[in-house]
Amino acid sequence: MQKDKKIYIAGHRGMVGGAIWRILESRGYTNLIGATSSELDLREQEAVRNFISLHKPDVIIDAAARVGGILANNNFPYQFIMENMLIQNNLIDAALKNDTEKFIFLGSSCIYPKFAPQPLKEDYLLTDSLEPTNEWYAIAKITGVKACEAIRKQFGKDYVSLMPTNLYGTHDNFDLNTSHVLPAMMRKFHEAKLNGNAPVTLWGSGTPMREFLFVDDMAEGVIFALENTLPDYLYNVGTGVDLTIKELAETIQKIVGHTGEIVWDSSKPDGTPRKLMDVSKMHDLGWKHKIDLEEGIKKTYEWFLQNIDSVKKVTI
């Protein structure tokens, strides 16, 4: 990939898009394009068509999405399915119509069936029913995967989908109403530590297994897909290693320095019992994560502390 290729990163202000932008800049890519949500509403088809037609990027990386945890998915099912379909469909269709040579679509491990065999292989897509607590987001992302596959099949274009496991890292969302499990835990433990090491109540039983990937490793996976022609349409991106939510909580608690009690609220949902990714396809091509979980949590907590004023503005 030539360093002056025009690359549009949709969602460049988000956690994943921002990490991709920073690493591309550090690698010498000189022609990056971004637009904030106030500059370009990706839900508006005509606006997206005009933007892509004007800038004519060689590559589009779709890191834009409406995201959230179990609570947000449960409370806003229509927004999670419709807004995500609008965003991705507008980008994918505009890319095809403007002859964009490469498209990298980012999804989520939640596209796979709730009770699929572990670890999750790409072949398990659409083989059974989804996890009800995030099916709205999952269905939207599945349509994006299939749209890219259809373009690849019908038009022979290099459109590829990357499905990350649970992501975390610097610039994450720490809003307790909309955040994912790891940043939510980090904030709860930090604030409880400041409150005399008060007890921390966490959702569920603590028994589900989850896999976590540091956001910079995800960005490296995207750049690997950018700089290589991947032979298939769908790839998992993760560590291939998981742990229980209880073990995750204890790890975060130790790093934050909270010494109080952890209370598990078993009246709240656990979600999918296990979501471990089979990442052998990416490993076989030469990509592998570099940052282990404890190191990544330490980096994230350092960033959290350095940016506590902006994080504090988020609703508690």
C-alpha positions as CSV (number, residue, x, y, z in Angstrom):
1,M,0.0,0.0,0.0
2,Q,1.5,3.3,-1.1
3,K,1.8,5.8,1.7
4,D,0.1,8.6,-0.3
5,K,-3.1,6.5,-1.0
6,K,-6.2,8.4,0.1
7,I,-7.7,6.6,3.1
8,Y,-11.0,7.7,4.6
9,I,-11.5,6.5,8.2
10,A,-15.2,6.6,9.2
11,G,-15.4,7.1,12.9
12,H,-11.9,8.5,13.2
13,R,-12.7,10.2,16.5
14,G,-13.8,7.0,18.2
15,M,-11.7,4.6,20.2
16,V,-10.9,2.2,17.3
17,G,-10.9,4.8,14.4
18,G,-8.6,7.1,16.5
19,A,-6.1,4.3,17.1
20,I,-6.1,3.4,13.4
21,W,-5.5,7.1,12.5
22,R,-2.6,7.4,15.0
23,I,-0.8,4.3,13.9
24,L,-1.2,5.1,10.2
25,E,0.2,8.6,10.8
26,S,3.2,7.1,12.7
27,R,3.8,4.7,9.7
28,G,4.1,7.6,7.3
29,Y,0.7,7.6,5.7
30,T,0.1,11.2,4.5
31,N,-3.3,11.3,2.9
32,L,-5.8,10.4,5.7
33,I,-9.4,11.8,5.6
34,G,-11.8,12.1,8.5
35,A,-15.1,13.9,9.2
36,T,-16.8,14.4,12.5
37,S,-20.4,13.5,13.0
38,S,-21.3,17.2,12.9
39,E,-19.5,17.5,9.5
40,L,-21.0,14.3,8.0
41,D,-24.0,12.4,9.3
42,L,-23.3,8.9,8.1
43,R,-27.0,8.0,8.5
44,E,-27.8,10.3,5.7
45,Q,-27.4,8.6,2.3
46,E,-27.2,11.6,0.1
47,A,-24.6,13.3,2.4
48,V,-22.4,10.2,2.4
49,R,-22.7,9.8,-1.4
50,N,-21.7,13.4,-1.9
51,F,-18.8,13.1,0.5
52,I,-17.4,10.0,-1.1
53,S,-18.0,11.3,-4.6
54,L,-16.1,14.6,-3.7
55,H,-13.1,13.0,-2.0
56,K,-12.9,9.7,-3.9
57,P,-10.8,7.8,-1.4
58,D,-8.8,4.8,-2.5
59,V,-9.6,3.0,0.7
60,I,-12.4,3.3,3.2
61,I,-12.1,1.9,6.7
62,D,-15.5,1.7,8.4
63,A,-14.9,2.1,12.2
64,A,-18.1,4.0,12.7
65,A,-21.0,2.5,14.6
66,R,-23.5,3.0,17.3
67,V,-22.1,0.9,20.1
68,G,-22.9,0.0,23.7
69,G,-23.2,-2.7,26.3
70,I,-26.1,-4.9,27.3
71,L,-28.0,-2.0,28.9
72,A,-27.8,0.2,25.9
73,N,-28.7,-2.6,23.5
74,N,-31.7,-3.5,25.6
75,N,-33.0,0.1,26.0
76,F,-32.5,1.2,22.3
77,P,-33.0,-1.8,20.1
78,Y,-34.4,0.2,17.1
79,Q,-31.5,2.6,17.1
80,F,-28.9,-0.2,17.4
81,I,-30.3,-2.0,14.3
82,M,-31.4,0.9,12.2
83,E,-28.6,3.4,12.7
84,N,-25.9,0.8,12.2
85,M,-27.4,-0.5,9.0
86,L,-27.8,3.1,7.7
87,I,-24.2,3.9,8.5
88,Q,-22.6,0.9,7.0
89,N,-25.0,0.5,4.0
90,N,-24.4,4.2,3.0
91,L,-20.6,3.8,3.2
92,I,-20.5,0.4,1.4
93,D,-22.9,1.5,-1.4
94,A,-21.1,4.8,-1.9
95,A,-17.7,3.0,-2.0
96,L,-19.0,0.6,-4.7
97,K,-20.6,3.4,-6.8
98,N,-17.4,5.5,-6.6
99,D,-15.1,2.5,-7.4
100,T,-13.3,2.6,-4.1
101,E,-10.6,-0.1,-4.5
102,K,-10.5,-1.4,-0.9
103,F,-13.1,-1.4,1.9
104,I,-12.4,-2.7,5.5
105,F,-15.6,-3.3,7.5
106,L,-15.3,-3.7,11.2
107,G,-17.9,-5.7,13.1
108,S,-18.0,-7.6,16.4
109,S,-17.8,-11.2,17.8
110,C,-21.5,-10.8,18.7
111,I,-22.4,-11.8,15.1
112,Y,-21.9,-15.4,16.0
113,P,-24.7,-17.6,17.5
114,K,-25.1,-17.6,21.3
115,F,-24.4,-21.2,21.8
116,A,-21.9,-21.8,18.9
117,P,-19.1,-24.2,19.6
118,Q,-16.0,-22.6,21.2
119,P,-13.7,-21.2,19.9
120,L,-15.8,-19.2,17.4
121,K,-14.9,-19.9,13.8
122,E,-15.9,-17.7,10.9
123,D,-17.8,-20.7,9.5
124,Y,-20.3,-20.5,12.4
125,L,-21.9,-17.3,11.1
126,L,-25.7,-17.8,10.6
127,T,-25.8,-21.4,11.9
128,D,-28.0,-20.7,14.9
129,S,-29.8,-18.0,16.9
130,L,-28.1,-14.9,18.4
131,E,-27.7,-13.7,22.0
132,P,-31.0,-11.7,22.6
133,T,-29.4,-8.9,24.6
134,N,-27.4,-7.7,21.5
135,E,-29.1,-9.2,18.5
136,W,-30.1,-5.8,17.2
137,Y,-26.5,-4.7,16.8
138,A,-25.4,-8.2,15.6
139,I,-28.0,-8.4,12.9
140,A,-26.9,-5.0,11.6
141,K,-23.3,-6.1,11.5
142,I,-24.2,-9.4,9.8
143,T,-25.8,-7.4,6.9
144,G,-22.6,-5.4,6.6
145,V,-20.5,-8.6,6.4
146,K,-22.8,-10.0,3.8
147,A,-22.9,-6.8,1.7
148,C,-19.1,-6.8,1.5
149,E,-19.1,-10.5,0.7
150,A,-21.6,-9.9,-2.1
151,I,-19.5,-7.1,-3.6
152,R,-16.5,-9.3,-3.4
153,K,-18.3,-12.1,-5.1
154,Q,-20.1,-10.1,-7.8
155,F,-17.6,-7.3,-8.5
156,G,-14.3,-8.9,-7.5
157,K,-13.4,-6.0,-5.2
158,D,-11.1,-6.2,-2.2
159,Y,-13.8,-5.7,0.5
160,V,-13.0,-7.5,3.7
161,S,-14.7,-7.8,7.1
162,L,-12.8,-8.0,10.4
163,M,-14.6,-9.2,13.5
164,P,-12.9,-8.1,16.7
165,T,-13.4,-9.6,20.1
166,N,-14.2,-7.3,23.0
167,L,-12.1,-4.2,22.6
168,Y,-10.8,-1.8,25.3
169,G,-8.1,0.7,25.7
170,T,-7.2,4.4,25.7
171,H,-10.0,6.8,24.6
172,D,-12.6,4.3,25.6
173,N,-16.2,5.2,26.8
174,F,-16.5,5.3,30.6
175,D,-20.1,6.3,30.7
176,L,-21.8,3.8,33.1
177,N,-25.0,3.9,31.1
178,T,-23.5,3.0,27.7
179,S,-20.0,1.6,28.2
180,H,-18.8,-2.0,27.9
181,V,-17.8,-4.2,30.8
182,L,-14.1,-3.4,31.2
183,P,-14.2,0.4,31.2
184,A,-17.4,0.3,33.4
185,M,-15.6,-1.9,35.9
186,M,-12.5,0.4,35.9
187,R,-14.6,3.5,36.6
188,K,-16.6,1.7,39.3
189,F,-13.4,0.5,41.1
190,H,-11.7,3.9,40.8
191,E,-14.6,5.8,42.2
192,A,-15.2,3.2,45.0
193,K,-11.5,3.5,45.9
194,L,-11.9,7.3,46.3
195,N,-15.0,6.6,48.4
196,G,-13.1,4.8,51.1
197,N,-12.8,1.5,49.2
198,A,-16.6,1.1,49.2
199,P,-18.1,-2.1,47.9
200,V,-18.5,-2.4,44.2
201,T,-21.6,-4.1,42.7
202,L,-21.2,-5.8,39.3
203,W,-23.8,-7.3,37.0
204,G,-24.4,-11.1,36.8
205,S,-22.7,-14.1,38.3
206,G,-19.1,-13.4,37.2
207,T,-18.9,-16.8,35.5
208,P,-19.2,-16.0,31.8
209,M,-15.9,-16.2,29.8
210,R,-14.7,-13.2,27.8
211,E,-11.8,-12.4,25.5
212,F,-10.3,-8.9,25.4
213,L,-8.1,-7.2,22.8
214,F,-6.3,-3.9,23.4
215,V,-7.4,-1.3,20.8
216,D,-3.9,-0.7,19.4
217,D,-3.7,-4.4,18.5
218,M,-7.0,-4.1,16.7
219,A,-5.7,-1.1,14.8
220,E,-2.6,-3.2,13.8
221,G,-5.0,-5.9,12.5
222,V,-6.7,-3.3,10.4
223,I,-3.4,-2.1,9.0
224,F,-2.4,-5.7,8.3
225,A,-5.6,-6.0,6.2
226,L,-4.8,-2.7,4.5
227,E,-1.3,-3.6,3.5
228,N,-2.1,-7.1,2.4
229,T,-4.8,-8.7,0.1
230,L,-6.6,-11.1,2.3
231,P,-7.8,-14.2,0.5
232,D,-11.2,-14.5,2.3
233,Y,-14.1,-12.2,3.1
234,L,-14.3,-12.6,6.9
235,Y,-11.7,-12.8,9.6
236,N,-11.8,-12.9,13.4
237,V,-9.4,-10.6,15.3
238,G,-8.6,-11.4,18.9
239,T,-6.1,-13.0,21.3
240,G,-7.5,-16.5,21.3
241,V,-7.3,-16.3,25.2
242,D,-10.2,-15.7,27.6
243,L,-11.0,-15.5,31.3
244,T,-14.0,-15.2,33.5
245,I,-15.7,-11.9,34.2
246,K,-14.8,-12.5,37.9
247,E,-11.1,-12.9,37.0
248,L,-11.4,-9.7,34.9
249,A,-12.9,-7.8,37.8
250,E,-10.2,-9.0,40.2
251,T,-7.4,-8.0,37.7
252,I,-8.9,-4.5,37.3
253,Q,-9.4,-4.2,41.0
254,K,-5.8,-5.0,41.7
255,I,-4.5,-2.5,39.0
256,V,-6.8,0.3,40.2
257,G,-5.8,-0.4,43.9
258,H,-9.4,-0.9,45.2
259,T,-9.4,-3.1,48.3
260,G,-13.1,-3.2,49.1
261,E,-15.7,-6.0,48.5
262,I,-17.0,-7.1,45.1
263,V,-20.8,-7.8,45.2
264,W,-22.3,-9.8,42.3
265,D,-25.9,-9.0,41.4
266,S,-27.1,-12.3,40.0
267,S,-30.5,-10.7,39.2
268,K,-28.8,-9.0,36.2
269,P,-28.1,-10.8,32.9
270,D,-24.9,-12.5,32.2
271,G,-25.2,-12.4,28.4
272,T,-23.5,-15.1,26.3
273,P,-21.8,-17.8,28.4
274,R,-18.6,-17.7,26.4
275,K,-17.3,-15.8,23.4
276,L,-13.8,-17.0,22.6
277,M,-12.6,-16.3,19.0
278,D,-10.7,-18.7,16.8
279,V,-8.1,-16.4,15.4
280,S,-6.2,-19.1,13.4
281,K,-7.0,-17.6,10.0
282,M,-5.3,-14.3,10.9
283,H,-2.4,-16.1,12.6
284,D,-1.9,-18.2,9.5
285,L,-1.5,-15.1,7.5
286,G,1.0,-13.6,9.9
287,W,-0.9,-11.3,12.2
288,K,-0.9,-11.8,16.0
289,H,-1.7,-9.5,19.0
290,K,1.2,-8.1,21.0
291,I,-0.3,-6.6,24.2
292,D,-1.5,-9.0,27.0
293,L,-4.5,-8.1,29.1
294,E,-2.7,-6.9,32.3
295,E,-0.4,-4.6,30.3
296,G,-3.4,-3.3,28.4
297,I,-5.4,-2.6,31.5
298,K,-2.5,-0.8,33.0
299,K,-2.1,1.4,29.9
300,T,-5.9,2.1,29.9
301,Y,-5.9,3.0,33.6
302,E,-3.0,5.4,33.1
303,W,-4.9,7.1,30.3
304,F,-8.0,7.2,32.4
305,L,-6.1,9.0,35.2
306,Q,-4.4,11.4,32.8
307,N,-7.8,12.3,31.3
308,I,-9.9,12.2,34.4
309,D,-11.4,15.7,33.9
310,S,-12.8,14.8,30.5
311,V,-13.9,11.4,31.7
312,K,-15.6,13.0,34.7
313,K,-17.9,15.0,32.4
314,V,-19.5,11.7,31.4
315,T,-22.7,10.9,33.2
316,I,-22.3,8.7,36.3
